[in-house]
């Protein structure tokens, strides 16, 4: 077997605090703007980005829960082909989501532009906030900490997974 690398599954508290501050600031600016169209576009895009992402991660973690609680580890094979497709899709959606409203600035009304730009960013921030909150609650409920890790064979990742360690355990 090869080498192992990894770290905590949840992000740090400083990152979490930054996301909460950014999300709160953007909500404040959106409310201060006081425009119903911006708010409607914001809610639509916030939900369209946050909910599917969160649901996907929840289903993925639930499938691994039995292995994590009984064996302390959950592994899956790493596919470079799949990872490449996922990265390409995320980059495309990210660029389209962030540049799309900027490109359409001259064509769409400013309230739609503002709501879409803030909705895209806030959808991602809310996803990160809720995901980490869910991980921390899961860890607290099961009295341990989740770690992500990768198993390497030379220069290639062969498997990725999660490891669960009870508090005070090895």
SULBELWO-V843627 format. One record per pair of residues at least 24 apart in sequence whose C-alpha atoms are under 8 Angstrom apart, sorted by the first residue. I is the first residue (numbers start at 1). J is the second residue. D is the distance in Angstrom with one decimal. If there is no record, write none. Layout:
BEGIN
i = <I:I>
j = <J:J>
d = <D:D>
END
This chain:
BEGIN
i = <1:2:2:2:2:3:3:3:3:4:4:4:4:5:5:5:5:6:6:6:6:7:7:7:8:8:8:8:9:9:9:9:9:10:10:10:10:10:11:16:16:16:19:19:19:19:20:20:22:23:23:23:26:26:30:35:37:37:37:38:38:38:38:38:38:39:40:41:41:41:41:42:42:42:42:42:42:43:44:45:45:45:45:46:46:46:46:46:46:46:47:48:49:49:49:49:50:50:50:50:51:53:54:54:54:57:68:68:68:69:72:72:72:73:73:73:73:74:74:74:75:75:75:75:76:76:76:77:77:77:78:78:78:78:79:142:143>
j = <153:151:152:153:154:151:152:153:154:149:150:151:152:149:150:151:152:147:148:149:150:147:148:149:145:146:147:148:135:146:147:148:162:132:135:136:146:147:132:128:129:132:125:126:128:129:125:129:125:122:125:126:118:122:115:111:111:112:115:111:112:113:114:115:116:115:115:112:115:116:119:115:116:117:118:119:120:119:119:116:119:120:123:119:120:121:122:123:124:126:123:123:120:123:124:127:123:124:126:127:127:127:127:130:131:131:162:163:164:164:163:164:165:161:162:163:164:161:162:163:159:160:161:162:159:160:161:158:159:160:157:158:159:160:158:166:167>
d = <7.0:6.3:5.1:4.6:6.8:5.8:5.1:6.7:7.8:6.7:5.6:4.7:6.1:5.4:5.4:6.8:7.9:7.1:5.5:4.0:6.1:5.5:5.6:6.5:7.7:6.2:4.3:6.0:8.0:5.5:4.7:5.0:7.7:5.6:6.4:7.3:7.5:7.9:6.8:7.9:6.4:7.7:5.9:7.9:7.7:6.8:7.8:7.0:7.9:5.9:6.4:7.2:6.9:7.5:7.8:7.0:6.1:6.4:7.4:4.8:5.4:7.7:6.2:4.1:7.4:6.1:7.4:6.3:5.1:5.7:7.0:4.5:5.6:7.9:6.4:4.1:7.6:6.6:7.5:6.5:5.0:5.8:6.7:4.8:6.0:7.9:6.1:4.0:7.7:8.0:6.5:7.5:6.9:5.1:6.5:7.8:4.8:6.1:6.4:4.8:7.4:6.9:6.1:7.7:6.6:7.8:7.4:6.6:5.7:7.2:5.6:4.9:6.6:7.1:5.7:4.3:6.1:5.3:5.3:6.5:6.5:5.8:4.3:6.7:5.6:5.6:6.0:6.2:4.5:6.4:6.6:5.4:4.8:6.0:8.0:7.7:6.0>
END
